[in-house]
Amino acid sequence: MELFQPINYWAILVCGIIAMGIAALWYSPMLLGKVWVDSLDKTEEELKRDFKPVKAYSISFIAQIVMAYILARILSYVNATTPEEGIRIAFMVWFGFTATTMTVNMLFEGKNFKHFLVDSGYNFIVTILYGMILGLWH
């Protein structure tokens, strides 16, 4: 019996692509983009001034791949091999690490609760989907 389940790198790549697609929709003006911009106390012009899209999207994609890989490794360690188990572990990871870290950041950086809800909501959806995908496609 193997101690750890093998990692499915295709599933990790799919997770990264899905996360970028969700971000494009989530932060679009059609959904929560305007709410997010308003929560920053900056204008869209101020945000665009120093924005480097290739750098931002490249690093974001790499970060999503790393996040999916680490979650896949955790699922392997606990031998989670179903979508339900993946979702359960993903929720614990999101709640225990992402939500708590973002709460502390919100408090010390003076960000408002609306900003927290938009960003943590995105991370919640992505992490739960990662758990489902990685649990299903192990």
N, C-alpha and C positions, 0 to 999 in steps of 0.2 A: 504494500500500500504506500502510495506516495504521500509524503508529508504535506506538500502544497500542490494545489491544482495549477496546471500550466496557465500562463497568461495568454489571452487571445488579443494579439496586437491589432487585428482588423477591427475588433470591437472598440478598442481604444481610439483608433483613428475615426471611426464612425461617431463616437462620443464627442470628440473634438469638433468635428464638422457640424454636428447637431447643435452643440453649444454656441457656435458662431452664428448659426442660422437663427436660433432662439434670441440671441442678443440683438441681431439686426431687427427682428420684429419687436422684441420687448422694449428696446430703447428708441424705437421709431416714433415719429410724431403721431402715428396712427394709434399707438397704445400708450406707453408711459414716458415717451421721450420728453414731452413738454413738462410733465410733472417732475421728472428727474432734473432737467435744466433749471426749472424754477426752484428746486430744493437746494441748488448749489449757490444761490445768490450771485450768479454770474449771468451775463448775457450770452447768447449764442455766438456773437462776434468775439467776445473774450475767450470763449472755449476754442473757437476755430483759429484764433491768432497764432498760437504756437503748436497746433496739432499737427503731428506727423503720422498720417494714416498708415503708411507701410510699416513703420516701426510699431505703432500701437496695435495694429491687427496681427502682425507677426508674433509679437510677444504675447498677446492675448491667446492666440491659437496654441502656442507652445505651453503656456500656463494651463490651458484646458487639457492638453495632452498629458501633462505631468499630473494634473489632478485625477484624470481618468486612470492613469497608470497606478497611482498610489491607491486609489479606491479598489482597483482590480487586485492589487497585491494584498490589501487588507481582506478582501473577500476570499482570496486564496488561503490566507492564514487561518481564517475561521471556517474554511470549507463551505462557504455559502455558494450553492450551485443552482438556486432557483431565483426567478424574478422577485418573489416575495422576500426571500432572505436578503437579496441584494438591496431591495428598497428599505428594509428594516435597518440594515447596517448603514446604508447611505443616509438615512434620517439621523441616526445617532452621530455620524460623522459631521453632518451639516449642523445639527443642534449643538454638539459638543465643541466643535472647533470654529465653524464659520459664523454662526449666529452669535456666539459669545464674543468672538474677536471683533465682529462688526459692531456689537453693542458697546464694547469698550472704546473702539475708535470713534463711534458717534458721540459718546459722552466727552471724551478728551479733545476731539477736534471741533466740537461745537456744531456738529451737523444736526439737522433736524430729523424728527422721527419719520417724516415722509421720505426722505432720502434713504434712511435705513430700510424702510419697507420696500422701496423699489429695488435697491441693490440686493438685499437679502432674499427678496422674493425671486429674483432671477437666479441667484445661487441655489435656492431651495429647489426650484424646478429642475435645474440642470443636474444637481446632485442626485435627486430622486430618479431622474431619467437614466443617469449613469448607472445607478444601482440596479435598475430594472434591466437595462441592456446588458450590463456585465454579468448579472446573475443568469440571464437567459442565454447569453452567448459566451459561456465560459469555456 
